[in-house]
Structure formats: structure tokens, C-alpha cells
């Protein structure tokens, strides 16, 4: 099963990397986590009304910020928000209140659900387009683009995909099986019906077994979590498109947490 997309625009936020030039410089180096910023930098999110902005924690602000940076004011564009864990810290705090017999905050509960960030973003923009929220373990980034493929197949002109993650709270740290950091990125994707100047074409293939039906690619060891590994690959292709070199990005194959399942990524200009 194969999907292809055109990536028309992107934005990302993590640590000291907040602008496109810094991200492209990071992608040009060997795989490594983004450098940390002094203190806990928080996006300004000035596009969102202050009363609503104050309700969102740092992870949600990062997700909304990259969405605002990437989202064009166009009607009928659905959004896909994706996060493996979402705001696990807020959910854990609510569980702690329950365990101590404390009353739960209705606002805290409303903001802890997995679609809270997407809902606040849609309300702030007055956007009634379709919004989908995805969580699928290590396959979350692939599942998000699979949802985008379905929306494009249904006739959406393009889809905004927003991916965001944060380290698990200390009480859940034993379940952390990838490098952990706060980061978020957004892509505007469209159906790959032809060449488009400046866009990157990305292919996602899904298969089973040893990957031979996906071209026999070997697993690529990466110090990055899945969401950042895919972003790193796409940014290399974006640089190739900008420079006009036309060099294909290397293939990245990642085995997911479902035994025998493989997700294979390749990108070209």
C-alpha cells in the first residue's frame, strides 16, 4: 500500500530551533537531537486570543504555533493533529487528584483529552473544517499521513498535518522507548498529481514481514524519535528542491511496534 504527497510548506519548533534556516542547518548535519534552548522557551502564539492562549500549556502552544505558521487562510482545508501521548502530564495530575479524593477541575479535564489542542486551534480560528486527532504508538506519524491521504482522496484541496510530542512524566518514564524532547512540526500536504515547483514529493509505503516487498531496504538506526526522523529526511529533500540539485533523499525504513509491520519513507524533488 503506497501513498504519495506533495509537501507545499512546513514549520517546526524544538529547543533552539524555531526558524526555517536553523532547521535546515540542523538537517544538513548528521542525525542528532535539536540543541536545547536556554530555559524552557515557549512560543509567543500571538495569533491566538490571549484568553484562549492562557489555557494552553507549552506543548499545546508549540503545536498551535507551527500550525499558525503553516496554515494558509483557505476555506475547506481539514487538519490532522497527531501525538503519541499528548498532554500526559495533565492527565496524570488529574489521576493524582482522584487518588487523593480531590474534586476534578472541569477545565483541567476538558484540556486533558487528546483532541483538546485541535479543538482550541479550530475555535480560535473560527474554522469549521474537518479536524482529526490521531494516536497510534510509534506509528503515529505514519498514521497521521494515512489520515491525510484519506482526506485528500475525499476531495480536500490540501491537508494541514500537525505532529507534536513531549517527554512522558517521571511516573511513566519506564514506557518511554524513544529519545524524548518537546517538539512540534506542521506540513501542508496536497495530492501528488504532478510536479510542483518548490514542493517535495514524499512516498509512504506500508508492508509486512522483512521488508522485501518494500524494496529490501534495511532498517536505519536513528537517535531521533520517529516524528523527528521523518522531518529530518523531508528537510534534506526540501534543501535539494531549493538548490535545484534534484538529489533524492535516502530511504528511511522504520519497524513499528506491531510485530512484522514496516513503514518505509522515501522523498524526492
N, C-alpha and C positions, 0 to 999 in steps of 0.2 A: 504494500500500500504506500503510495507516494503522494506528497503534496508539494506544490511549489508556490512561492510568494515573491512579490516584489516588495522590498523594504524601501519606502519613499523617504522616511525621515526617522530620526531616533533622538533620544535624550537619555542621560543616565546620571546617577548621583550616588557616590560612595566615598567616605573618608575625605581625602584631599582632592578628589576628582569630581568636579562639578561642571566644567565646561567642555565642549566637544574637543578642543585642541588637546587638553590634558588627557582625555580618554583615548584619543588616537595615539598619543605618545606612549601611553601605558600599553596599548595593544601591540605596538611595534616592538616591545621588549619581550624576553622570554616569559612564559607563564608565571605569574606571581600575583598575590593578593594586592589590591589597590593600597597605596600608602595611607596611613591613618592621618587624620586631621588633628591639629591641636584642639584639645577639648572635644566635646560632642557637638559638632557642627549640626545645625538644624536649618533646613531650607526656609527662606523667608515666606514663601507661599502667599505673596502679596496679592495674587489674583483672586484669592478666596475671601469672602467677607469675614471680618475679624471675629464676630460672634460664633461663626461656624468653625473658623480656623482654630480657636481655642479648645475645641472639643477633641481635636485630633492629636494623637501622640506623635513621637518623632518618626516612627516607621510609616504611619499613615501620611504624614506631611511629605515624606520623601516620595511615596507613591503618587500622591496628588500633584506634587511639583513637577515630576517628569511627565506626567500626563498633560498638565497645562502647557509645558514647554513644547510638547509634540503634537497636541491636538489642534487641528485647524478648525475654525468656526464654520463647519459644514453640517447641514442637516442630514439626518438619516444614517449617521456613522455609529455603529454599535461599538461597545467597549468590552474587552475581556480583561478582568483583573485576576491575577494568579499569584498565589503564595502557598508554599508548602505548609507553613504553620500559622501564618497571620499573626495577630497580636496575642501570642500565647501568654505573655506576662500579665495582660489584663484579665484573661480567663483564669489564670492561676490565682490572682488576687481575689477574684470572686469566689473561687472554691475555698480559699482560706477563710473568707468571711462566713461562708456556710458552715465550715467545720467549727468555727468559734461561736456559732449561733447568732451572728450579726445579721441585721437586715441587709438585703442586697439593694444596691443603687440601681433604679430603673435605667438611668442614663448609662451607668457603667455596663450594665448587661446589654443594652442596645448597641453600645460601641464595641462589644467583645465578639459579636457574631462575625462570621467570616466575610459577609458582604457589606459590613458597615462602611468601610473606606470607599468602596464603589458607590454606595448609596449617597454618602455625603458629597462625593465628587459630582454625581449626577444632579443632586439637588442644588448645589452651589452654582452650577452652570445652567440650571433650568432645562436640562437635557432629558427628553423623554425617549431617546433611542434605546434599543435593547442593551442590557448590561448582563454579562455572565461572569460568575466568580468561580474559580477553579482551584482545587487542591487535589494532587494526585501523587504524593510521595516524591521520590526522586524524579519521577516522570512529569512533574508539574509543568515545567517549561514546554515540554513536547505536547502535553495535554492542552495547554493554552493555545498553541498554534493550531492544534487539531480543531479546537472550537472555532478559531478564526477561519479555518478552511471551510467549515460548515456554513458560517455566516456569509462568506464570500460566494459560496455555491448557491445560497438562497437569494443572491442578488444584491448584497450590500456593496456599495461603491468602494469601500475600504473599511478596515477594522483597526481600532486602536488597541494594542496589546500592552498591558502594564504588568510587569513582574517585580515583586518586591519580597525581601526576606530579612530576617533579623535573628540573631542567636537565641537559642532557647533559654529560658530562665534556669538558674542553677539547679532547681529541683528536677528539671527534665534533662539535664546535661548528658546523662547516660544515653539518651536517644539521639544525640547529635552525631550523625555519621558522615558529615561533610564539613569542610572548613566553614567556620561561621563568622559572619560580619553583617553589618547593616548595609544594604544596597537596594537600589531600585533602578529599573530602566523601562523605557516605553518605545514601542515601534509603531509606525503607521504602515500597515501592510495592505497590499492590493493583490488581486488575482494576476498571475504571471501569464498574460495573454499575448505579450510581445515585448520587444525591447523598449526600455525607457531610459533616457539619458540620466546619469547620476544615481540610478537606483541599483540595489544589489538583489540578485536573484538567489533565493535560499530554497534548498530542497530538503525535505524531511521524509525519510523512509522508515517504515515500521516493519519489523520481521521477527522471526523466531529462530531459536537454535543457535548455531555457531556463527551466524552472520554471513555464510557463504552466499545466500540469496541476496545479500546486500552488497555484493561486490568483493567479499572476502576481506574487508577492512579489519585491521587489528585494533584492539582497544587502545586508546590513547591515555596514558597516565597523566593526571592533571591535578595540580594542587588547588584548583578552583572548584567551588560548588558548581553544580550543573548549569544554573542560570547565568553565572559569570563566564563559564567556559564557552557557552554558545554565543554570548555577547562578544567575547574576545575574538572568536572566529569571524563573526559578522563584521566587526570593525576592521579587521585586516582586509576583508573583501571591499569594504567601503573605501578604504585608502587606495586600493587598487583601482576602483572606479574613478576616484577623484584624480588620480595621477595619469589615468589612461593607459596603464600598463597592461590591463586585461589578464593579469596573472590570477589563476584560480586559487582560492584558499584551500588549505589542506583539509582532508576529510577528517571529521571527528566522529567516532562511534563510542557511545556510552551504553554500558549494560545497566539496566534499571533494576529496581528491587523486586520485580516479578521474574521468577526463575525462567530463563530461556528467552526473555523478551529483549530486543535490541532496538535502539533508536539511533539512526545514522543521519548525520548532518553534513551537508556539503553546500558550499556557496560559491558563486562566481558572478562576474560582472557582464 
